[in-house]
Amino acid sequence: MKKVFITLSAEDQVKLDQIRADKDPQKALDFLVKVIAAKIDKQQKSRMAHNVISLD
């Protein structure tokens, strides 16, 4: 699997800081699924779309 780089918006960075301060495992999991995993999925789908070879 290739390395993935993501960027977080200022709002997401604030949310991440709040999760770290609160040490709330449920909020951490929600953030991971809703923000981080979603960004990774989007990036991987974009990468796959660029790797499609036309057979025409």
TORDO-54306 format. One record per atom (N, C-alpha, C): residue number from 1; residue in one letter; chain; atom name; x, z, y. Coordinates in pm, whole numbers, plus 32768, in hexadecimal, padded with zeros to 4 digits. Each point is the difference from the previous one (the first is absolute). Layout:
N
lumgu nr=NUM&rest=A&kette=A&atom=CA&xx=X&zz=Z&yy=Y
...
//
This chain:
56
lumgu nr=1&rest=M&kette=A&atom=N&xx=8055&zz=8000&yy=7F8A
lumgu nr=1&rest=M&kette=A&atom=CA&xx=7FAB&zz=8000&yy=8076
lumgu nr=1&rest=M&kette=A&atom=C&xx=8059&zz=8000&yy=807C
lumgu nr=2&rest=K&kette=A&atom=N&xx=7FDB&zz=7FAF&yy=8061
lumgu nr=2&rest=K&kette=A&atom=CA&xx=804E&zz=7FF7&yy=807B
lumgu nr=2&rest=K&kette=A&atom=C&xx=7FE2&zz=8074&yy=805D
lumgu nr=3&rest=K&kette=A&atom=N&xx=805D&zz=8018&yy=805B
lumgu nr=3&rest=K&kette=A&atom=CA&xx=7FEB&zz=8068&yy=8066
lumgu nr=3&rest=K&kette=A&atom=C&xx=7F91&zz=7FD4&yy=805E
lumgu nr=4&rest=V&kette=A&atom=N&xx=7FB9&zz=8062&yy=8032
lumgu nr=4&rest=V&kette=A&atom=CA&xx=7F92&zz=7FE5&yy=805D
lumgu nr=4&rest=V&kette=A&atom=C&xx=8018&zz=8052&yy=807E
lumgu nr=5&rest=F&kette=A&atom=N&xx=7FF1&zz=7FC0&yy=8071
lumgu nr=5&rest=F&kette=A&atom=CA&xx=800C&zz=8045&yy=8080
lumgu nr=5&rest=F&kette=A&atom=C&xx=7F78&zz=7FFC&yy=8044
lumgu nr=6&rest=I&kette=A&atom=N&xx=7FD5&zz=8073&yy=802F
lumgu nr=6&rest=I&kette=A&atom=CA&xx=7F80&zz=8006&yy=8047
lumgu nr=6&rest=I&kette=A&atom=C&xx=8016&zz=8041&yy=8088
lumgu nr=7&rest=T&kette=A&atom=N&xx=7FA5&zz=7FE3&yy=8058
lumgu nr=7&rest=T&kette=A&atom=CA&xx=8003&zz=8041&yy=8083
lumgu nr=7&rest=T&kette=A&atom=C&xx=7F81&zz=8053&yy=800F
lumgu nr=8&rest=L&kette=A&atom=N&xx=800F&zz=806F&yy=8043
lumgu nr=8&rest=L&kette=A&atom=CA&xx=7F8D&zz=8056&yy=801A
lumgu nr=8&rest=L&kette=A&atom=C&xx=7FDE&zz=7FFA&yy=8094
lumgu nr=9&rest=S&kette=A&atom=N&xx=7F82&zz=7FF7&yy=801C
lumgu nr=9&rest=S&kette=A&atom=CA&xx=7FD4&zz=8003&yy=808B
lumgu nr=9&rest=S&kette=A&atom=C&xx=801A&zz=808C&yy=8037
lumgu nr=10&rest=A&kette=A&atom=N&xx=7FF8&zz=800D&yy=8081
lumgu nr=10&rest=A&kette=A&atom=CA&xx=8012&zz=8084&yy=803E
lumgu nr=10&rest=A&kette=A&atom=C&xx=7F98&zz=8062&yy=7FCB
lumgu nr=11&rest=E&kette=A&atom=N&xx=7F86&zz=7FD0&yy=7FED
lumgu nr=11&rest=E&kette=A&atom=CA&xx=7F94&zz=8054&yy=7FCB
lumgu nr=11&rest=E&kette=A&atom=C&xx=8021&zz=802F&yy=7F71
lumgu nr=12&rest=D&kette=A&atom=N&xx=8032&zz=7FA4&yy=7FAE
lumgu nr=12&rest=D&kette=A&atom=CA&xx=8024&zz=8025&yy=7F77
lumgu nr=12&rest=D&kette=A&atom=C&xx=8075&zz=8062&yy=7FFD
lumgu nr=13&rest=Q&kette=A&atom=N&xx=805D&zz=7FF1&yy=805D
lumgu nr=13&rest=Q&kette=A&atom=CA&xx=8070&zz=805D&yy=8007
lumgu nr=13&rest=Q&kette=A&atom=C&xx=7FD0&zz=808D&yy=8024
lumgu nr=14&rest=V&kette=A&atom=N&xx=7FA0&zz=8007&yy=805A
lumgu nr=14&rest=V&kette=A&atom=CA&xx=7FC7&zz=8083&yy=8025
lumgu nr=14&rest=V&kette=A&atom=C&xx=7FBA&zz=803D&yy=7F88
lumgu nr=15&rest=K&kette=A&atom=N&xx=7FB2&zz=7FAF&yy=7FB7
lumgu nr=15&rest=K&kette=A&atom=CA&xx=7FBC&zz=8031&yy=7F89
lumgu nr=15&rest=K&kette=A&atom=C&xx=8065&zz=8034&yy=7F99
lumgu nr=16&rest=L&kette=A&atom=N&xx=806B&zz=7FB6&yy=7FED
lumgu nr=16&rest=L&kette=A&atom=CA&xx=8068&zz=8029&yy=7FA1
lumgu nr=16&rest=L&kette=A&atom=C&xx=8041&zz=8083&yy=802B
lumgu nr=17&rest=D&kette=A&atom=N&xx=801C&zz=800E&yy=807F
lumgu nr=17&rest=D&kette=A&atom=CA&xx=8039&zz=807E&yy=8033
lumgu nr=17&rest=D&kette=A&atom=C&xx=7F9F&zz=8074&yy=7FEB
lumgu nr=18&rest=Q&kette=A&atom=N&xx=7F7E&zz=7FE8&yy=8014
lumgu nr=18&rest=Q&kette=A&atom=CA&xx=7F9D&zz=806A&yy=7FEB
lumgu nr=18&rest=Q&kette=A&atom=C&xx=7FF9&zz=8028&yy=7F6C
lumgu nr=19&rest=I&kette=A&atom=N&xx=8008&zz=7F9E&yy=7FA9
lumgu nr=19&rest=I&kette=A&atom=CA&xx=7FFE&zz=801C&yy=7F70
lumgu nr=19&rest=I&kette=A&atom=C&xx=807A&zz=8052&yy=7FD9
lumgu nr=20&rest=R&kette=A&atom=N&xx=8072&zz=7FDB&yy=8035
lumgu nr=20&rest=R&kette=A&atom=CA&xx=807A&zz=804A&yy=7FE1
lumgu nr=20&rest=R&kette=A&atom=C&xx=7FF9&zz=808F&yy=8033
lumgu nr=21&rest=A&kette=A&atom=N&xx=7FC7&zz=8013&yy=8075
lumgu nr=21&rest=A&kette=A&atom=CA&xx=7FF4&zz=8086&yy=8039
lumgu nr=21&rest=A&kette=A&atom=C&xx=7F9A&zz=8054&yy=7FB2
lumgu nr=22&rest=D&kette=A&atom=N&xx=7F90&zz=7FC3&yy=7FDC
lumgu nr=22&rest=D&kette=A&atom=CA&xx=7F95&zz=8047&yy=7FBA
lumgu nr=22&rest=D&kette=A&atom=C&xx=801F&zz=8016&yy=7F6C
lumgu nr=23&rest=K&kette=A&atom=N&xx=8056&zz=7FAA&yy=7FCA
lumgu nr=23&rest=K&kette=A&atom=CA&xx=8020&zz=8003&yy=7F71
lumgu nr=23&rest=K&kette=A&atom=C&xx=7F81&zz=7FFA&yy=7FAB
lumgu nr=24&rest=D&kette=A&atom=N&xx=7FA7&zz=7FA5&yy=8028
lumgu nr=24&rest=D&kette=A&atom=CA&xx=7F7F&zz=7FEF&yy=7FBC
lumgu nr=24&rest=D&kette=A&atom=C&xx=800D&zz=7F8F&yy=7F99
lumgu nr=25&rest=P&kette=A&atom=N&xx=8000&zz=8022&yy=7F7F
lumgu nr=25&rest=P&kette=A&atom=CA&xx=8014&zz=7F98&yy=7F9A
lumgu nr=25&rest=P&kette=A&atom=C&xx=7F91&zz=7F97&yy=7FFC
lumgu nr=26&rest=Q&kette=A&atom=N&xx=7F84&zz=8026&yy=801B
lumgu nr=26&rest=Q&kette=A&atom=CA&xx=7F93&zz=7F9F&yy=7FFE
lumgu nr=26&rest=Q&kette=A&atom=C&xx=800D&zz=7F9C&yy=8072
lumgu nr=27&rest=K&kette=A&atom=N&xx=8021&zz=8030&yy=8077
lumgu nr=27&rest=K&kette=A&atom=CA&xx=8014&zz=7FA5&yy=8071
lumgu nr=27&rest=K&kette=A&atom=C&xx=8078&zz=7FA5&yy=7FE6
lumgu nr=28&rest=A&kette=A&atom=N&xx=8068&zz=8037&yy=7FC1
lumgu nr=28&rest=A&kette=A&atom=CA&xx=8076&zz=7FB0&yy=7FE0
lumgu nr=28&rest=A&kette=A&atom=C&xx=7FDC&zz=7F8F&yy=7F9F
lumgu nr=29&rest=L&kette=A&atom=N&xx=7FB3&zz=8020&yy=7F99
lumgu nr=29&rest=L&kette=A&atom=CA&xx=7FD7&zz=7F9B&yy=7F9F
lumgu nr=29&rest=L&kette=A&atom=C&xx=7FA7&zz=7F97&yy=8042
lumgu nr=30&rest=D&kette=A&atom=N&xx=7FA2&zz=802C&yy=8051
lumgu nr=30&rest=D&kette=A&atom=CA&xx=7FA8&zz=7FA2&yy=8047
lumgu nr=30&rest=D&kette=A&atom=C&xx=8052&zz=7FA1&yy=8058
lumgu nr=31&rest=F&kette=A&atom=N&xx=8062&zz=8036&yy=8048
lumgu nr=31&rest=F&kette=A&atom=CA&xx=8055&zz=7FAE&yy=8057
lumgu nr=31&rest=F&kette=A&atom=C&xx=8050&zz=7F9D&yy=7FAC
lumgu nr=32&rest=L&kette=A&atom=N&xx=8034&zz=802E&yy=7F91
lumgu nr=32&rest=L&kette=A&atom=CA&xx=804F&zz=7FAB&yy=7FA9
lumgu nr=32&rest=L&kette=A&atom=C&xx=7FAE&zz=7F8B&yy=7FCC
lumgu nr=33&rest=V&kette=A&atom=N&xx=7F88&zz=801C&yy=7FD5
lumgu nr=33&rest=V&kette=A&atom=CA&xx=7FA9&zz=7F97&yy=7FC8
lumgu nr=33&rest=V&kette=A&atom=C&xx=7FCB&zz=7FA4&yy=806D
lumgu nr=34&rest=K&kette=A&atom=N&xx=7FCA&zz=803B&yy=806B
lumgu nr=34&rest=K&kette=A&atom=CA&xx=7FBD&zz=7FB0&yy=8066
lumgu nr=34&rest=K&kette=A&atom=C&xx=805F&zz=7FB5&yy=805D
lumgu nr=35&rest=V&kette=A&atom=N&xx=8073&zz=803B&yy=801C
lumgu nr=35&rest=V&kette=A&atom=CA&xx=805B&zz=7FC2&yy=8062
lumgu nr=35&rest=V&kette=A&atom=C&xx=8078&zz=7FC0&yy=7FBC
lumgu nr=36&rest=I&kette=A&atom=N&xx=804F&zz=8050&yy=7FBA
lumgu nr=36&rest=I&kette=A&atom=CA&xx=807C&zz=7FCD&yy=7FC7
lumgu nr=36&rest=I&kette=A&atom=C&xx=7FE6&zz=7F98&yy=7F92
lumgu nr=37&rest=A&kette=A&atom=N&xx=7FB0&zz=8023&yy=7F9D
lumgu nr=37&rest=A&kette=A&atom=CA&xx=7FE5&zz=7FA2&yy=7F92
lumgu nr=37&rest=A&kette=A&atom=C&xx=7FBD&zz=7F81&yy=8033
lumgu nr=38&rest=A&kette=A&atom=N&xx=7FA6&zz=800E&yy=805F
lumgu nr=38&rest=A&kette=A&atom=CA&xx=7FBC&zz=7F8B&yy=8038
lumgu nr=38&rest=A&kette=A&atom=C&xx=8064&zz=7FA2&yy=8044
lumgu nr=39&rest=K&kette=A&atom=N&xx=8060&zz=8038&yy=8049
lumgu nr=39&rest=K&kette=A&atom=CA&xx=8065&zz=7FAD&yy=8043
lumgu nr=39&rest=K&kette=A&atom=C&xx=805A&zz=7FBC&yy=7F99
lumgu nr=40&rest=I&kette=A&atom=N&xx=8023&zz=8047&yy=7F96
lumgu nr=40&rest=I&kette=A&atom=CA&xx=8055&zz=7FC6&yy=7F97
lumgu nr=40&rest=I&kette=A&atom=C&xx=7FB5&zz=7F90&yy=7FB9
lumgu nr=41&rest=D&kette=A&atom=N&xx=7F81&zz=8017&yy=7FDE
lumgu nr=41&rest=D&kette=A&atom=CA&xx=7FB0&zz=7F99&yy=7FBE
lumgu nr=41&rest=D&kette=A&atom=C&xx=7FF7&zz=7F83&yy=8057
lumgu nr=42&rest=K&kette=A&atom=N&xx=7FE5&zz=8014&yy=807F
lumgu nr=42&rest=K&kette=A&atom=CA&xx=7FF3&zz=7F8E&yy=805C
lumgu nr=42&rest=K&kette=A&atom=C&xx=8083&zz=7FB2&yy=8007
lumgu nr=43&rest=Q&kette=A&atom=N&xx=806F&zz=8047&yy=8005
lumgu nr=43&rest=Q&kette=A&atom=CA&xx=8082&zz=7FBD&yy=8008
lumgu nr=43&rest=Q&kette=A&atom=C&xx=801F&zz=7FB4&yy=7F7F
lumgu nr=44&rest=Q&kette=A&atom=N&xx=7FE0&zz=803B&yy=7F8E
lumgu nr=44&rest=Q&kette=A&atom=CA&xx=801A&zz=7FBC&yy=7F81
lumgu nr=44&rest=Q&kette=A&atom=C&xx=7FA8&zz=7F85&yy=7FF0
lumgu nr=45&rest=K&kette=A&atom=N&xx=7F82&zz=8008&yy=8029
lumgu nr=45&rest=K&kette=A&atom=CA&xx=7FA8&zz=7F8B&yy=7FF9
lumgu nr=45&rest=K&kette=A&atom=C&xx=8032&zz=7F91&yy=8059
lumgu nr=46&rest=S&kette=A&atom=N&xx=8031&zz=8025&yy=8075
lumgu nr=46&rest=S&kette=A&atom=CA&xx=8036&zz=7F9D&yy=805C
lumgu nr=46&rest=S&kette=A&atom=C&xx=807C&zz=7FBF&yy=7FC4
lumgu nr=47&rest=R&kette=A&atom=N&xx=8052&zz=8050&yy=7FC1
lumgu nr=47&rest=R&kette=A&atom=CA&xx=807B&zz=7FCC&yy=7FC1
lumgu nr=47&rest=R&kette=A&atom=C&xx=7FDC&zz=7FA1&yy=7F8F
lumgu nr=48&rest=M&kette=A&atom=N&xx=7F9C&zz=8022&yy=7FB0
lumgu nr=48&rest=M&kette=A&atom=CA&xx=7FD6&zz=7FAA&yy=7F92
lumgu nr=48&rest=M&kette=A&atom=C&xx=7FC8&zz=7F7D&yy=8034
lumgu nr=49&rest=A&kette=A&atom=N&xx=7FB5&zz=8004&yy=806C
lumgu nr=49&rest=A&kette=A&atom=CA&xx=7FC6&zz=7F87&yy=8039
lumgu nr=49&rest=A&kette=A&atom=C&xx=806C&zz=7F9F&yy=8030
lumgu nr=50&rest=H&kette=A&atom=N&xx=806F&zz=8037&yy=802E
lumgu nr=50&rest=H&kette=A&atom=CA&xx=806E&zz=7FAB&yy=802D
lumgu nr=50&rest=H&kette=A&atom=C&xx=8051&zz=7FC7&yy=7F8C
lumgu nr=51&rest=N&kette=A&atom=N&xx=7FF2&zz=803A&yy=7F8A
lumgu nr=51&rest=N&kette=A&atom=CA&xx=804C&zz=7FD2&yy=7F8C
lumgu nr=51&rest=N&kette=A&atom=C&xx=7FB2&zz=7F9D&yy=7FAA
lumgu nr=52&rest=V&kette=A&atom=N&xx=7F88&zz=7FDD&yy=8028
lumgu nr=52&rest=V&kette=A&atom=CA&xx=7FAF&zz=7FA2&yy=7FB2
lumgu nr=52&rest=V&kette=A&atom=C&xx=803A&zz=7F74&yy=8010
lumgu nr=53&rest=I&kette=A&atom=N&xx=800F&zz=7FBC&yy=7F91
lumgu nr=53&rest=I&kette=A&atom=CA&xx=8039&zz=7F79&yy=8000
lumgu nr=53&rest=I&kette=A&atom=C&xx=7F8F&zz=7F9D&yy=7FEB
lumgu nr=54&rest=S&kette=A&atom=N&xx=7FFA&zz=7F9C&yy=8054
lumgu nr=54&rest=S&kette=A&atom=CA&xx=7F9A&zz=7F98&yy=7FF3
lumgu nr=54&rest=S&kette=A&atom=C&xx=802C&zz=7F9F&yy=7F95
lumgu nr=55&rest=L&kette=A&atom=N&xx=7FA2&zz=7FDB&yy=7FA7
lumgu nr=55&rest=L&kette=A&atom=CA&xx=801C&zz=7FA1&yy=7F94
lumgu nr=55&rest=L&kette=A&atom=C&xx=7FC9&zz=7F77&yy=801E
lumgu nr=56&rest=D&kette=A&atom=N&xx=7FDD&zz=7FE5&yy=807C
lumgu nr=56&rest=D&kette=A&atom=CA&xx=7FC8&zz=7F7C&yy=8025
lumgu nr=56&rest=D&kette=A&atom=C&xx=8069&zz=7F96&yy=8001
//
